[in-house]
Amino acid sequence: MILYGIPTCDTCRKARKEIESAGKAVAFRDIRAEPLEPEQVSRFLSVFGDRLVNRASATWRGLDDDARAAAPEKLLADHPTLMKRPVIEHEGELILGWTAEAKARVLK
């Protein structure tokens, strides 16, 4: 299992802690230190669409209108922290966020 996020994200820390507490192995990938490859961004976007771009984030609020108009691939390449977090890769599936549904799928 791989958890994609940033170490300062409270939701990522909570997810990681709960997964580890459940006795599951999880690898953490800091998307700021090790940005996603274009193929990964494309794969994530094919699964989640525009939901992958976090338009409620401080990063988004700091962008001007021209930057916000860019394609999601460009936005995420230029600003990795715009990715809604966490993205969890588990048993060949991609899961977005740390919702009750995500917990059920990951912690089963």
C-alpha positions in Angstrom: 0.0 0.0 0.0 1.3 3.5 -0.9 0.0 6.7 0.6 0.7 9.8 -1.5 0.6 13.1 0.3 2.7 15.6 2.2 4.1 15.1 5.8 2.6 18.3 7.1 -1.0 17.3 6.0 -3.1 16.5 9.1 -5.3 14.1 7.1 -2.3 12.3 5.7 -0.8 11.9 9.1 -4.1 10.6 10.5 -4.6 8.1 7.7 -1.0 6.8 8.0 -1.4 6.4 11.8 -4.7 4.6 11.5 -3.4 2.3 8.8 -0.3 1.4 10.7 -2.3 1.0 14.0 -4.5 -1.6 12.1 -1.3 -3.6 11.5 -1.1 -2.8 7.8 2.2 -1.9 6.0 2.1 1.5 4.3 4.8 3.3 2.3 4.5 7.0 2.4 5.4 9.1 -0.7 6.0 12.8 -0.1 4.7 14.3 -3.4 6.5 17.6 -2.7 9.9 15.9 -2.2 9.3 13.3 -4.9 6.7 14.7 -7.4 4.5 12.3 -9.3 5.5 11.2 -12.8 3.3 12.5 -15.6 2.0 8.9 -16.1 0.9 8.8 -12.5 -0.8 12.2 -12.7 -2.6 10.9 -15.8 -3.7 7.7 -14.1 -4.9 9.6 -11.0 -6.8 12.0 -13.2 -8.4 9.2 -15.2 -9.8 7.8 -11.9 -10.7 10.9 -10.0 -11.0 13.6 -12.7 -11.1 17.2 -11.5 -11.7 16.0 -7.9 -8.0 15.4 -7.7 -7.3 19.2 -7.7 -8.0 20.7 -4.3 -9.7 24.0 -5.0 -10.1 24.7 -1.3 -6.4 24.6 -0.5 -4.2 27.5 0.5 -2.1 26.8 -2.7 -5.2 27.3 -4.9 -6.2 30.5 -3.2 -2.6 31.8 -3.8 -2.9 31.3 -7.6 -3.9 34.0 -10.0 -6.7 33.4 -12.5 -4.3 32.6 -15.3 -2.7 29.8 -13.3 -6.0 28.4 -12.2 -7.1 28.2 -15.8 -4.3 25.7 -16.6 -5.0 22.0 -17.3 -5.1 19.8 -14.2 -1.9 18.0 -15.4 0.0 21.4 -15.5 -1.4 22.5 -12.2 -0.3 19.4 -10.4 3.1 19.4 -12.1 3.7 23.0 -11.1 2.1 22.8 -7.7 2.1 19.2 -6.3 0.4 20.4 -3.1 -2.7 21.1 -5.1 -3.4 17.4 -5.1 -6.3 16.4 -2.8 -4.8 14.2 -0.2 -4.2 11.5 0.5 -4.3 9.3 -2.5 -4.0 5.7 -1.4 -2.9 2.9 -3.7 -4.3 -0.3 -2.3 -4.7 -3.7 -3.9 -4.5 -2.2 -7.4 -7.2 0.5 -6.6 -6.8 4.2 -6.1 -8.7 5.8 -3.2 -9.0 9.6 -2.7 -9.2 11.2 0.7 -9.7 9.6 4.2 -13.4 9.2 4.4 -15.4 6.5 6.1 -15.6 4.8 2.8 -11.9 5.0 2.2 -11.2 3.6 5.7 -13.6 0.7 5.1 -11.8 -0.2 1.9 -8.3 0.2 3.3 -8.7 -1.2 6.8 -10.8 -4.3 5.9 
